[in-house]
Amino acid sequence: MGEFSIFHWLVVLAVILIFFGGKRIPEIMKGFGEGIRSFKDGMSGTSQTPQPPAQAPAPPSADKPGEEKK
């Protein structure tokens, strides 16, 4: 039995493509990478959660209450 040859790896790749399709594999790999990154952050004790962006104050309106538009 021993090692896997290139032919074995091609068969495995073909089976994976048949089961998941070409569009689904990048999504799976992205989720897998995020999971590994999260695991490493948890093991090191540092968490770098992104801070939500600060809300910019609303610009003052041109119309003031009680004034008529021309």
C-alpha positions as CSV (number, residue, x, y, z in Angstrom):
1,M,0.0,0.0,0.0
2,G,2.6,2.6,1.1
3,E,2.7,6.0,-0.5
4,F,0.0,7.8,-2.5
5,S,1.0,8.4,-6.1
6,I,-0.1,11.4,-8.1
7,F,-2.9,9.3,-9.6
8,H,-4.3,8.7,-6.2
9,W,-4.3,12.4,-5.4
10,L,-6.1,13.2,-8.7
11,V,-8.8,10.7,-7.9
12,V,-9.3,12.2,-4.4
13,L,-9.4,15.7,-6.0
14,A,-12.0,14.5,-8.6
15,V,-14.2,13.0,-5.9
16,I,-14.1,16.2,-3.8
17,L,-15.0,18.3,-6.8
18,I,-17.9,16.0,-7.6
19,F,-19.3,16.1,-4.0
20,F,-18.8,19.8,-3.3
21,G,-18.6,21.6,-6.7
22,G,-16.2,24.3,-7.7
23,K,-18.0,27.2,-6.1
24,R,-18.4,25.6,-2.7
25,I,-14.8,24.7,-2.1
26,P,-13.5,28.3,-1.6
27,E,-16.2,28.9,1.0
28,I,-15.2,25.8,2.9
29,M,-11.5,26.7,2.8
30,K,-12.3,30.3,4.0
31,G,-14.3,28.9,6.9
32,F,-11.5,26.4,7.7
33,G,-8.9,29.2,7.7
34,E,-10.9,31.4,9.9
35,G,-11.4,28.5,12.3
36,I,-7.7,27.8,12.5
37,R,-6.9,31.6,13.0
38,S,-9.5,31.7,15.8
39,F,-8.1,28.6,17.4
40,K,-4.5,30.1,17.3
41,D,-5.7,33.4,18.8
42,G,-7.5,31.5,21.5
43,M,-4.4,29.4,22.3
44,S,-2.1,32.5,22.5
45,G,-4.6,34.4,24.6
46,T,-4.7,37.4,22.4
47,S,-8.0,38.3,20.7
48,Q,-8.0,40.9,18.0
49,T,-11.7,41.5,17.5
50,P,-12.2,44.4,15.1
51,Q,-13.8,47.4,16.7
52,P,-17.0,48.7,15.2
53,P,-16.5,51.9,13.2
54,A,-17.4,55.1,15.1
55,Q,-20.7,56.6,14.0
56,A,-20.2,59.9,12.2
57,P,-22.5,62.6,13.4
58,A,-25.3,63.4,11.0
59,P,-24.8,66.6,9.0
60,P,-27.0,69.4,10.0
61,S,-30.1,69.8,7.8
62,A,-30.4,72.8,5.6
63,D,-34.0,73.3,6.7
64,K,-34.7,74.7,10.2
65,P,-38.1,74.2,11.8
66,G,-40.3,77.1,11.2
67,E,-38.6,78.4,8.0
68,E,-40.2,78.2,4.7
69,K,-38.6,76.8,1.5
70,K,-38.3,79.2,-1.4
